[in-house]
Amino acid sequence: MLRVPQARRRHRHGHLPQSLLNVVLHTYLTPADPPRCYTSPKRGVAIGMAISHPEDLQALAPGVTWFNNWAIFTNIPPHLRPSITFFPLTWGAKGVRALSADTMAEPGGVLVGFNEPNWHRVEPEFAAEMWGEVIAAAKKYNGKVSEMGVKARRDAVLGITWMRDFIAACERLYGTAAIDYINIHSYTCSTHALDFNIREHVRAFPGKKIIITEIACGQAMRNGHPRQQLSFMKQVIPYLENSEDVVYYSWYNGPRPTARKPAPHGAPTLFGLEPGQLTPLGREYRKRVCV
């Protein structure tokens, strides 16, 4: 039998030894680990009680863990949304008077404070007088509290000034404001502007994490651009998920379409005409986080 002489292994001229070649080939040909996906513990949805259904929350459940409806109670009981927690909102004096064991935040939830008092021209001192009942309820029922306080505008200083005056008034009256989180609303369409706003609040209130209970692209809403709304959602979700300063955020659902009146173009609507029916925005928002 004719033997073919083996080629010499030459290293100096760029030829790899067979053992090292096997290692390199194995490294490049072995498939990467599949992504790890999970339901976001941060992500929620803000949807009005009059237009919400249990099927809506069930449809979003793969990607959402909490919701709020601008009210102190919800019409969707826990057994119809087993994986989604309700965050009640006091709004104002009426909501404060309704605080009880039944309306306090559910386990793992947060009691959200007054709705945009700076926007509605509520004086910080007047809000602080009502806040004493929120503090008492939080202590009685061992609940976590977030003061909504500020609606984000181009000049975030306006909301920060209101919040500082409010906290100072609470400290004069009660010795503490007993706030666990700082809450803001944001309708910018830029993650850079949002990041600036968040950093301004973190700098103004050291040690406090941020909740965003309303977020959407306001320009897309005004100009009727659904693609811009979807593009913003795809950009802002990874930012919020990776932010160490933001502990919770919820998409502002906006108006729901009816048989007589469709949702405006560019509206941040997650839900369609039927209960549980999702729009393209809703289908994007229900996606799990994958890393």
C-alpha positions in Angstrom: 0.0 0.0 0.0 1.3 3.4 -1.0 1.8 5.7 2.0 1.4 9.4 1.4 3.8 11.3 3.6 2.2 13.6 6.1 2.8 17.3 5.7 4.9 19.0 8.2 3.2 21.2 10.7 4.5 24.7 10.1 3.6 27.4 12.7 5.8 30.2 11.6 4.0 30.7 8.2 0.5 31.0 9.5 -0.5 27.3 9.5 -2.3 26.2 12.6 -1.6 22.8 14.3 -4.6 20.4 13.8 -5.4 20.4 17.6 -5.7 24.2 17.7 -7.7 24.2 14.4 -10.2 21.8 16.0 -10.6 24.1 18.9 -11.2 27.2 16.7 -13.7 25.3 14.5 -15.6 24.1 17.5 -15.7 27.6 18.9 -17.2 29.1 15.8 -19.6 26.3 14.9 -21.1 25.7 18.3 -24.5 27.5 18.4 -24.9 30.3 20.9 -27.0 29.9 24.0 -30.7 30.7 23.4 -31.8 34.1 24.9 -33.3 34.1 28.3 -36.7 35.6 28.3 -38.9 36.7 31.3 -41.9 38.9 32.2 -40.7 42.4 33.1 -41.2 43.1 36.8 -41.1 46.8 35.9 -43.7 47.1 33.1 -47.3 48.1 33.7 -50.2 49.7 31.8 -52.3 52.8 32.5 -55.9 52.2 31.3 -59.1 53.8 32.3 -61.6 51.7 34.3 -64.5 52.4 31.9 -62.6 50.9 28.9 -60.8 48.1 30.5 -61.7 44.4 30.6 -60.1 41.3 32.2 -59.3 40.0 28.8 -57.2 43.0 28.1 -54.9 42.4 31.1 -54.8 38.7 30.3 -53.6 39.5 26.7 -50.8 41.7 28.0 -49.8 39.2 30.8 -46.7 37.8 29.1 -45.1 41.2 29.3 -46.9 43.2 32.1 -47.0 42.7 35.8 -49.0 45.7 37.1 -51.6 48.3 36.1 -53.3 51.5 37.3 -56.5 53.2 36.3 -56.4 56.6 38.0 -58.7 55.4 40.7 -58.5 54.0 44.2 -60.2 50.7 43.3 -60.6 48.5 40.2 -63.4 46.6 38.6 -61.1 43.7 37.7 -60.7 41.3 40.7 -57.4 39.6 41.3 -58.6 36.1 40.3 -59.2 37.4 36.8 -55.6 38.8 36.6 -53.6 36.4 38.8 -50.2 37.6 37.6 -50.9 41.3 37.5 -51.0 43.7 40.5 -53.2 46.7 40.8 -51.6 50.0 41.9 -54.4 52.3 43.3 -54.2 56.1 42.9 -55.7 58.5 45.4 -56.0 61.4 42.8 -57.2 63.9 45.4 -59.3 64.4 48.6 -62.0 61.9 47.5 -59.5 59.2 47.0 -57.8 59.9 50.3 -61.1 59.6 52.2 -61.6 56.2 50.5 -58.4 54.7 51.8 -58.9 51.4 53.7 -57.7 47.9 54.0 -59.6 47.1 50.8 -58.4 50.0 48.7 -54.7 50.0 49.9 -52.2 48.6 47.5 -52.2 44.9 47.0 -49.2 42.8 48.1 -46.3 43.9 46.0 -48.1 47.0 44.8 -47.7 50.7 45.4 -50.2 53.4 46.5 -49.8 56.2 44.0 -50.4 59.8 45.2 -52.2 62.8 43.7 -52.6 63.0 40.0 -50.6 65.9 38.5 -51.3 68.4 41.3 -48.7 70.8 39.8 -50.6 70.7 36.4 -54.0 71.2 38.2 -52.6 74.2 40.1 -52.9 72.5 43.5 -50.7 74.4 46.0 -48.1 72.2 47.7 -49.2 73.2 51.1 -52.8 72.2 50.5 -51.7 68.9 49.1 -49.5 68.3 52.1 -52.5 68.8 54.4 -54.3 65.9 52.7 -51.1 63.8 52.6 -51.2 63.2 56.3 -54.1 60.7 55.8 -52.1 58.9 53.1 -49.1 58.6 55.6 -51.5 57.3 58.2 -53.0 54.7 55.9 -49.6 53.6 54.6 -48.4 53.0 58.2 -51.6 51.2 59.2 -51.7 48.9 56.2 -47.9 48.6 55.7 -48.1 50.0 52.2 -45.5 51.6 49.9 -46.3 55.1 48.7 -45.4 57.1 45.6 -46.3 60.7 45.2 -47.3 61.4 41.6 -46.8 65.1 42.0 -45.1 66.1 38.7 -46.1 66.1 35.1 -43.0 66.2 33.0 -42.7 69.1 30.7 -39.9 70.6 28.6 -38.8 72.3 31.8 -38.6 69.6 34.4 -37.7 72.2 37.0 -41.4 73.2 37.4 -42.3 69.7 38.7 -39.2 69.4 40.8 -39.9 72.8 42.5 -43.4 71.7 43.3 -42.3 68.4 44.7 -39.6 70.1 46.9 -42.1 72.5 48.3 -44.6 69.7 48.9 -42.0 67.5 50.8 -40.9 70.5 52.8 -44.5 71.2 53.8 -45.0 67.6 54.8 -41.9 67.6 56.9 -43.1 70.7 58.7 -46.5 69.1 59.4 -45.6 65.5 60.0 -41.8 65.3 60.3 -41.7 63.3 57.1 -43.3 62.9 53.7 -43.1 59.1 53.9 -42.5 58.8 50.1 -40.9 55.6 48.8 -40.7 56.7 45.2 -40.8 59.8 43.0 -43.5 59.6 40.3 -43.4 61.4 36.9 -45.3 61.4 33.6 -43.5 61.7 30.3 -44.7 62.5 26.8 -41.4 63.2 25.2 -40.5 61.2 22.1 -36.8 61.1 22.8 -35.0 58.7 25.1 -32.3 61.3 25.5 -34.8 63.9 26.8 -36.4 61.2 29.1 -33.0 60.3 30.4 -32.3 64.0 31.2 -35.6 64.3 33.0 -35.0 61.2 35.1 -31.5 62.3 36.0 -32.7 65.7 37.1 -35.2 64.1 39.5 -32.7 61.6 40.8 -30.3 64.5 41.4 -33.0 66.6 43.1 -34.2 63.7 45.4 -31.2 61.6 46.3 -31.9 58.0 47.3 -35.3 57.9 45.6 -36.1 55.7 42.7 -38.5 56.7 39.9 -41.9 55.4 38.8 -43.3 56.6 35.5 -47.1 56.0 35.5 -47.8 57.5 32.1 -45.5 57.4 29.2 -46.1 57.7 25.4 -44.9 59.8 22.5 -47.0 63.1 22.6 -45.8 64.3 19.2 -47.2 61.2 17.5 -50.5 61.7 19.3 -50.7 65.3 18.2 -49.6 64.7 14.6 -51.3 61.4 14.0 -48.2 59.3 13.3 -48.7 55.6 14.4 -45.2 54.6 13.1 -43.6 57.2 15.3 -45.5 55.9 18.3 -44.4 52.3 17.6 -40.8 53.4 16.9 -40.7 55.3 20.2 -42.0 52.3 22.1 -39.4 50.0 20.6 -36.7 52.5 21.7 -37.9 53.4 25.1 -38.7 49.9 26.5 -35.0 48.7 26.4 -33.9 52.0 28.0 -36.4 51.7 30.8 -35.7 48.0 31.4 -32.0 48.8 31.7 -32.3 51.9 33.8 -31.2 51.5 37.4 -33.2 54.6 38.5 -36.6 53.4 37.2 -38.3 50.7 39.2 -41.7 50.8 37.5 -43.2 52.3 34.3 -46.6 52.0 32.6 -47.6 52.9 29.0 -50.4 55.4 28.7 -53.1 53.5 26.8 -55.1 56.4 25.5 -58.6 56.3 23.9 -60.1 53.0 23.0 -61.8 52.6 19.6 -65.5 52.0 19.4 -67.8 50.9 16.7 -68.7 54.5 16.0 -65.4 56.2 16.6 -62.0 54.7 15.8 -58.9 55.6 17.8 -57.1 58.6 16.4 -54.0 58.0 14.2 -50.9 58.0 16.4 -52.9 57.3 19.6 -50.9 55.2 22.0 -53.8 52.6 22.1 -52.8 49.1 23.1 -56.3 47.6 22.7 -58.7 47.1 19.8 -62.4 47.1 19.5 -63.0 43.7 21.3 -61.9 42.8 24.8 -58.4 41.3 24.7 -57.8 42.4 21.1 -54.4 44.0 20.7 -53.2 46.7 18.3 -49.7 46.5 16.8 -48.6 48.6 19.8 -50.2 46.1 22.2 -48.5 43.2 20.5 -45.2 44.9 20.9 -45.8 45.8 24.5 -46.8 42.3 25.5 -43.4 40.9 24.5 -41.2 39.4 27.2 -37.8 40.8 28.0 -35.0 38.7 26.4 -31.4 39.0 27.2 
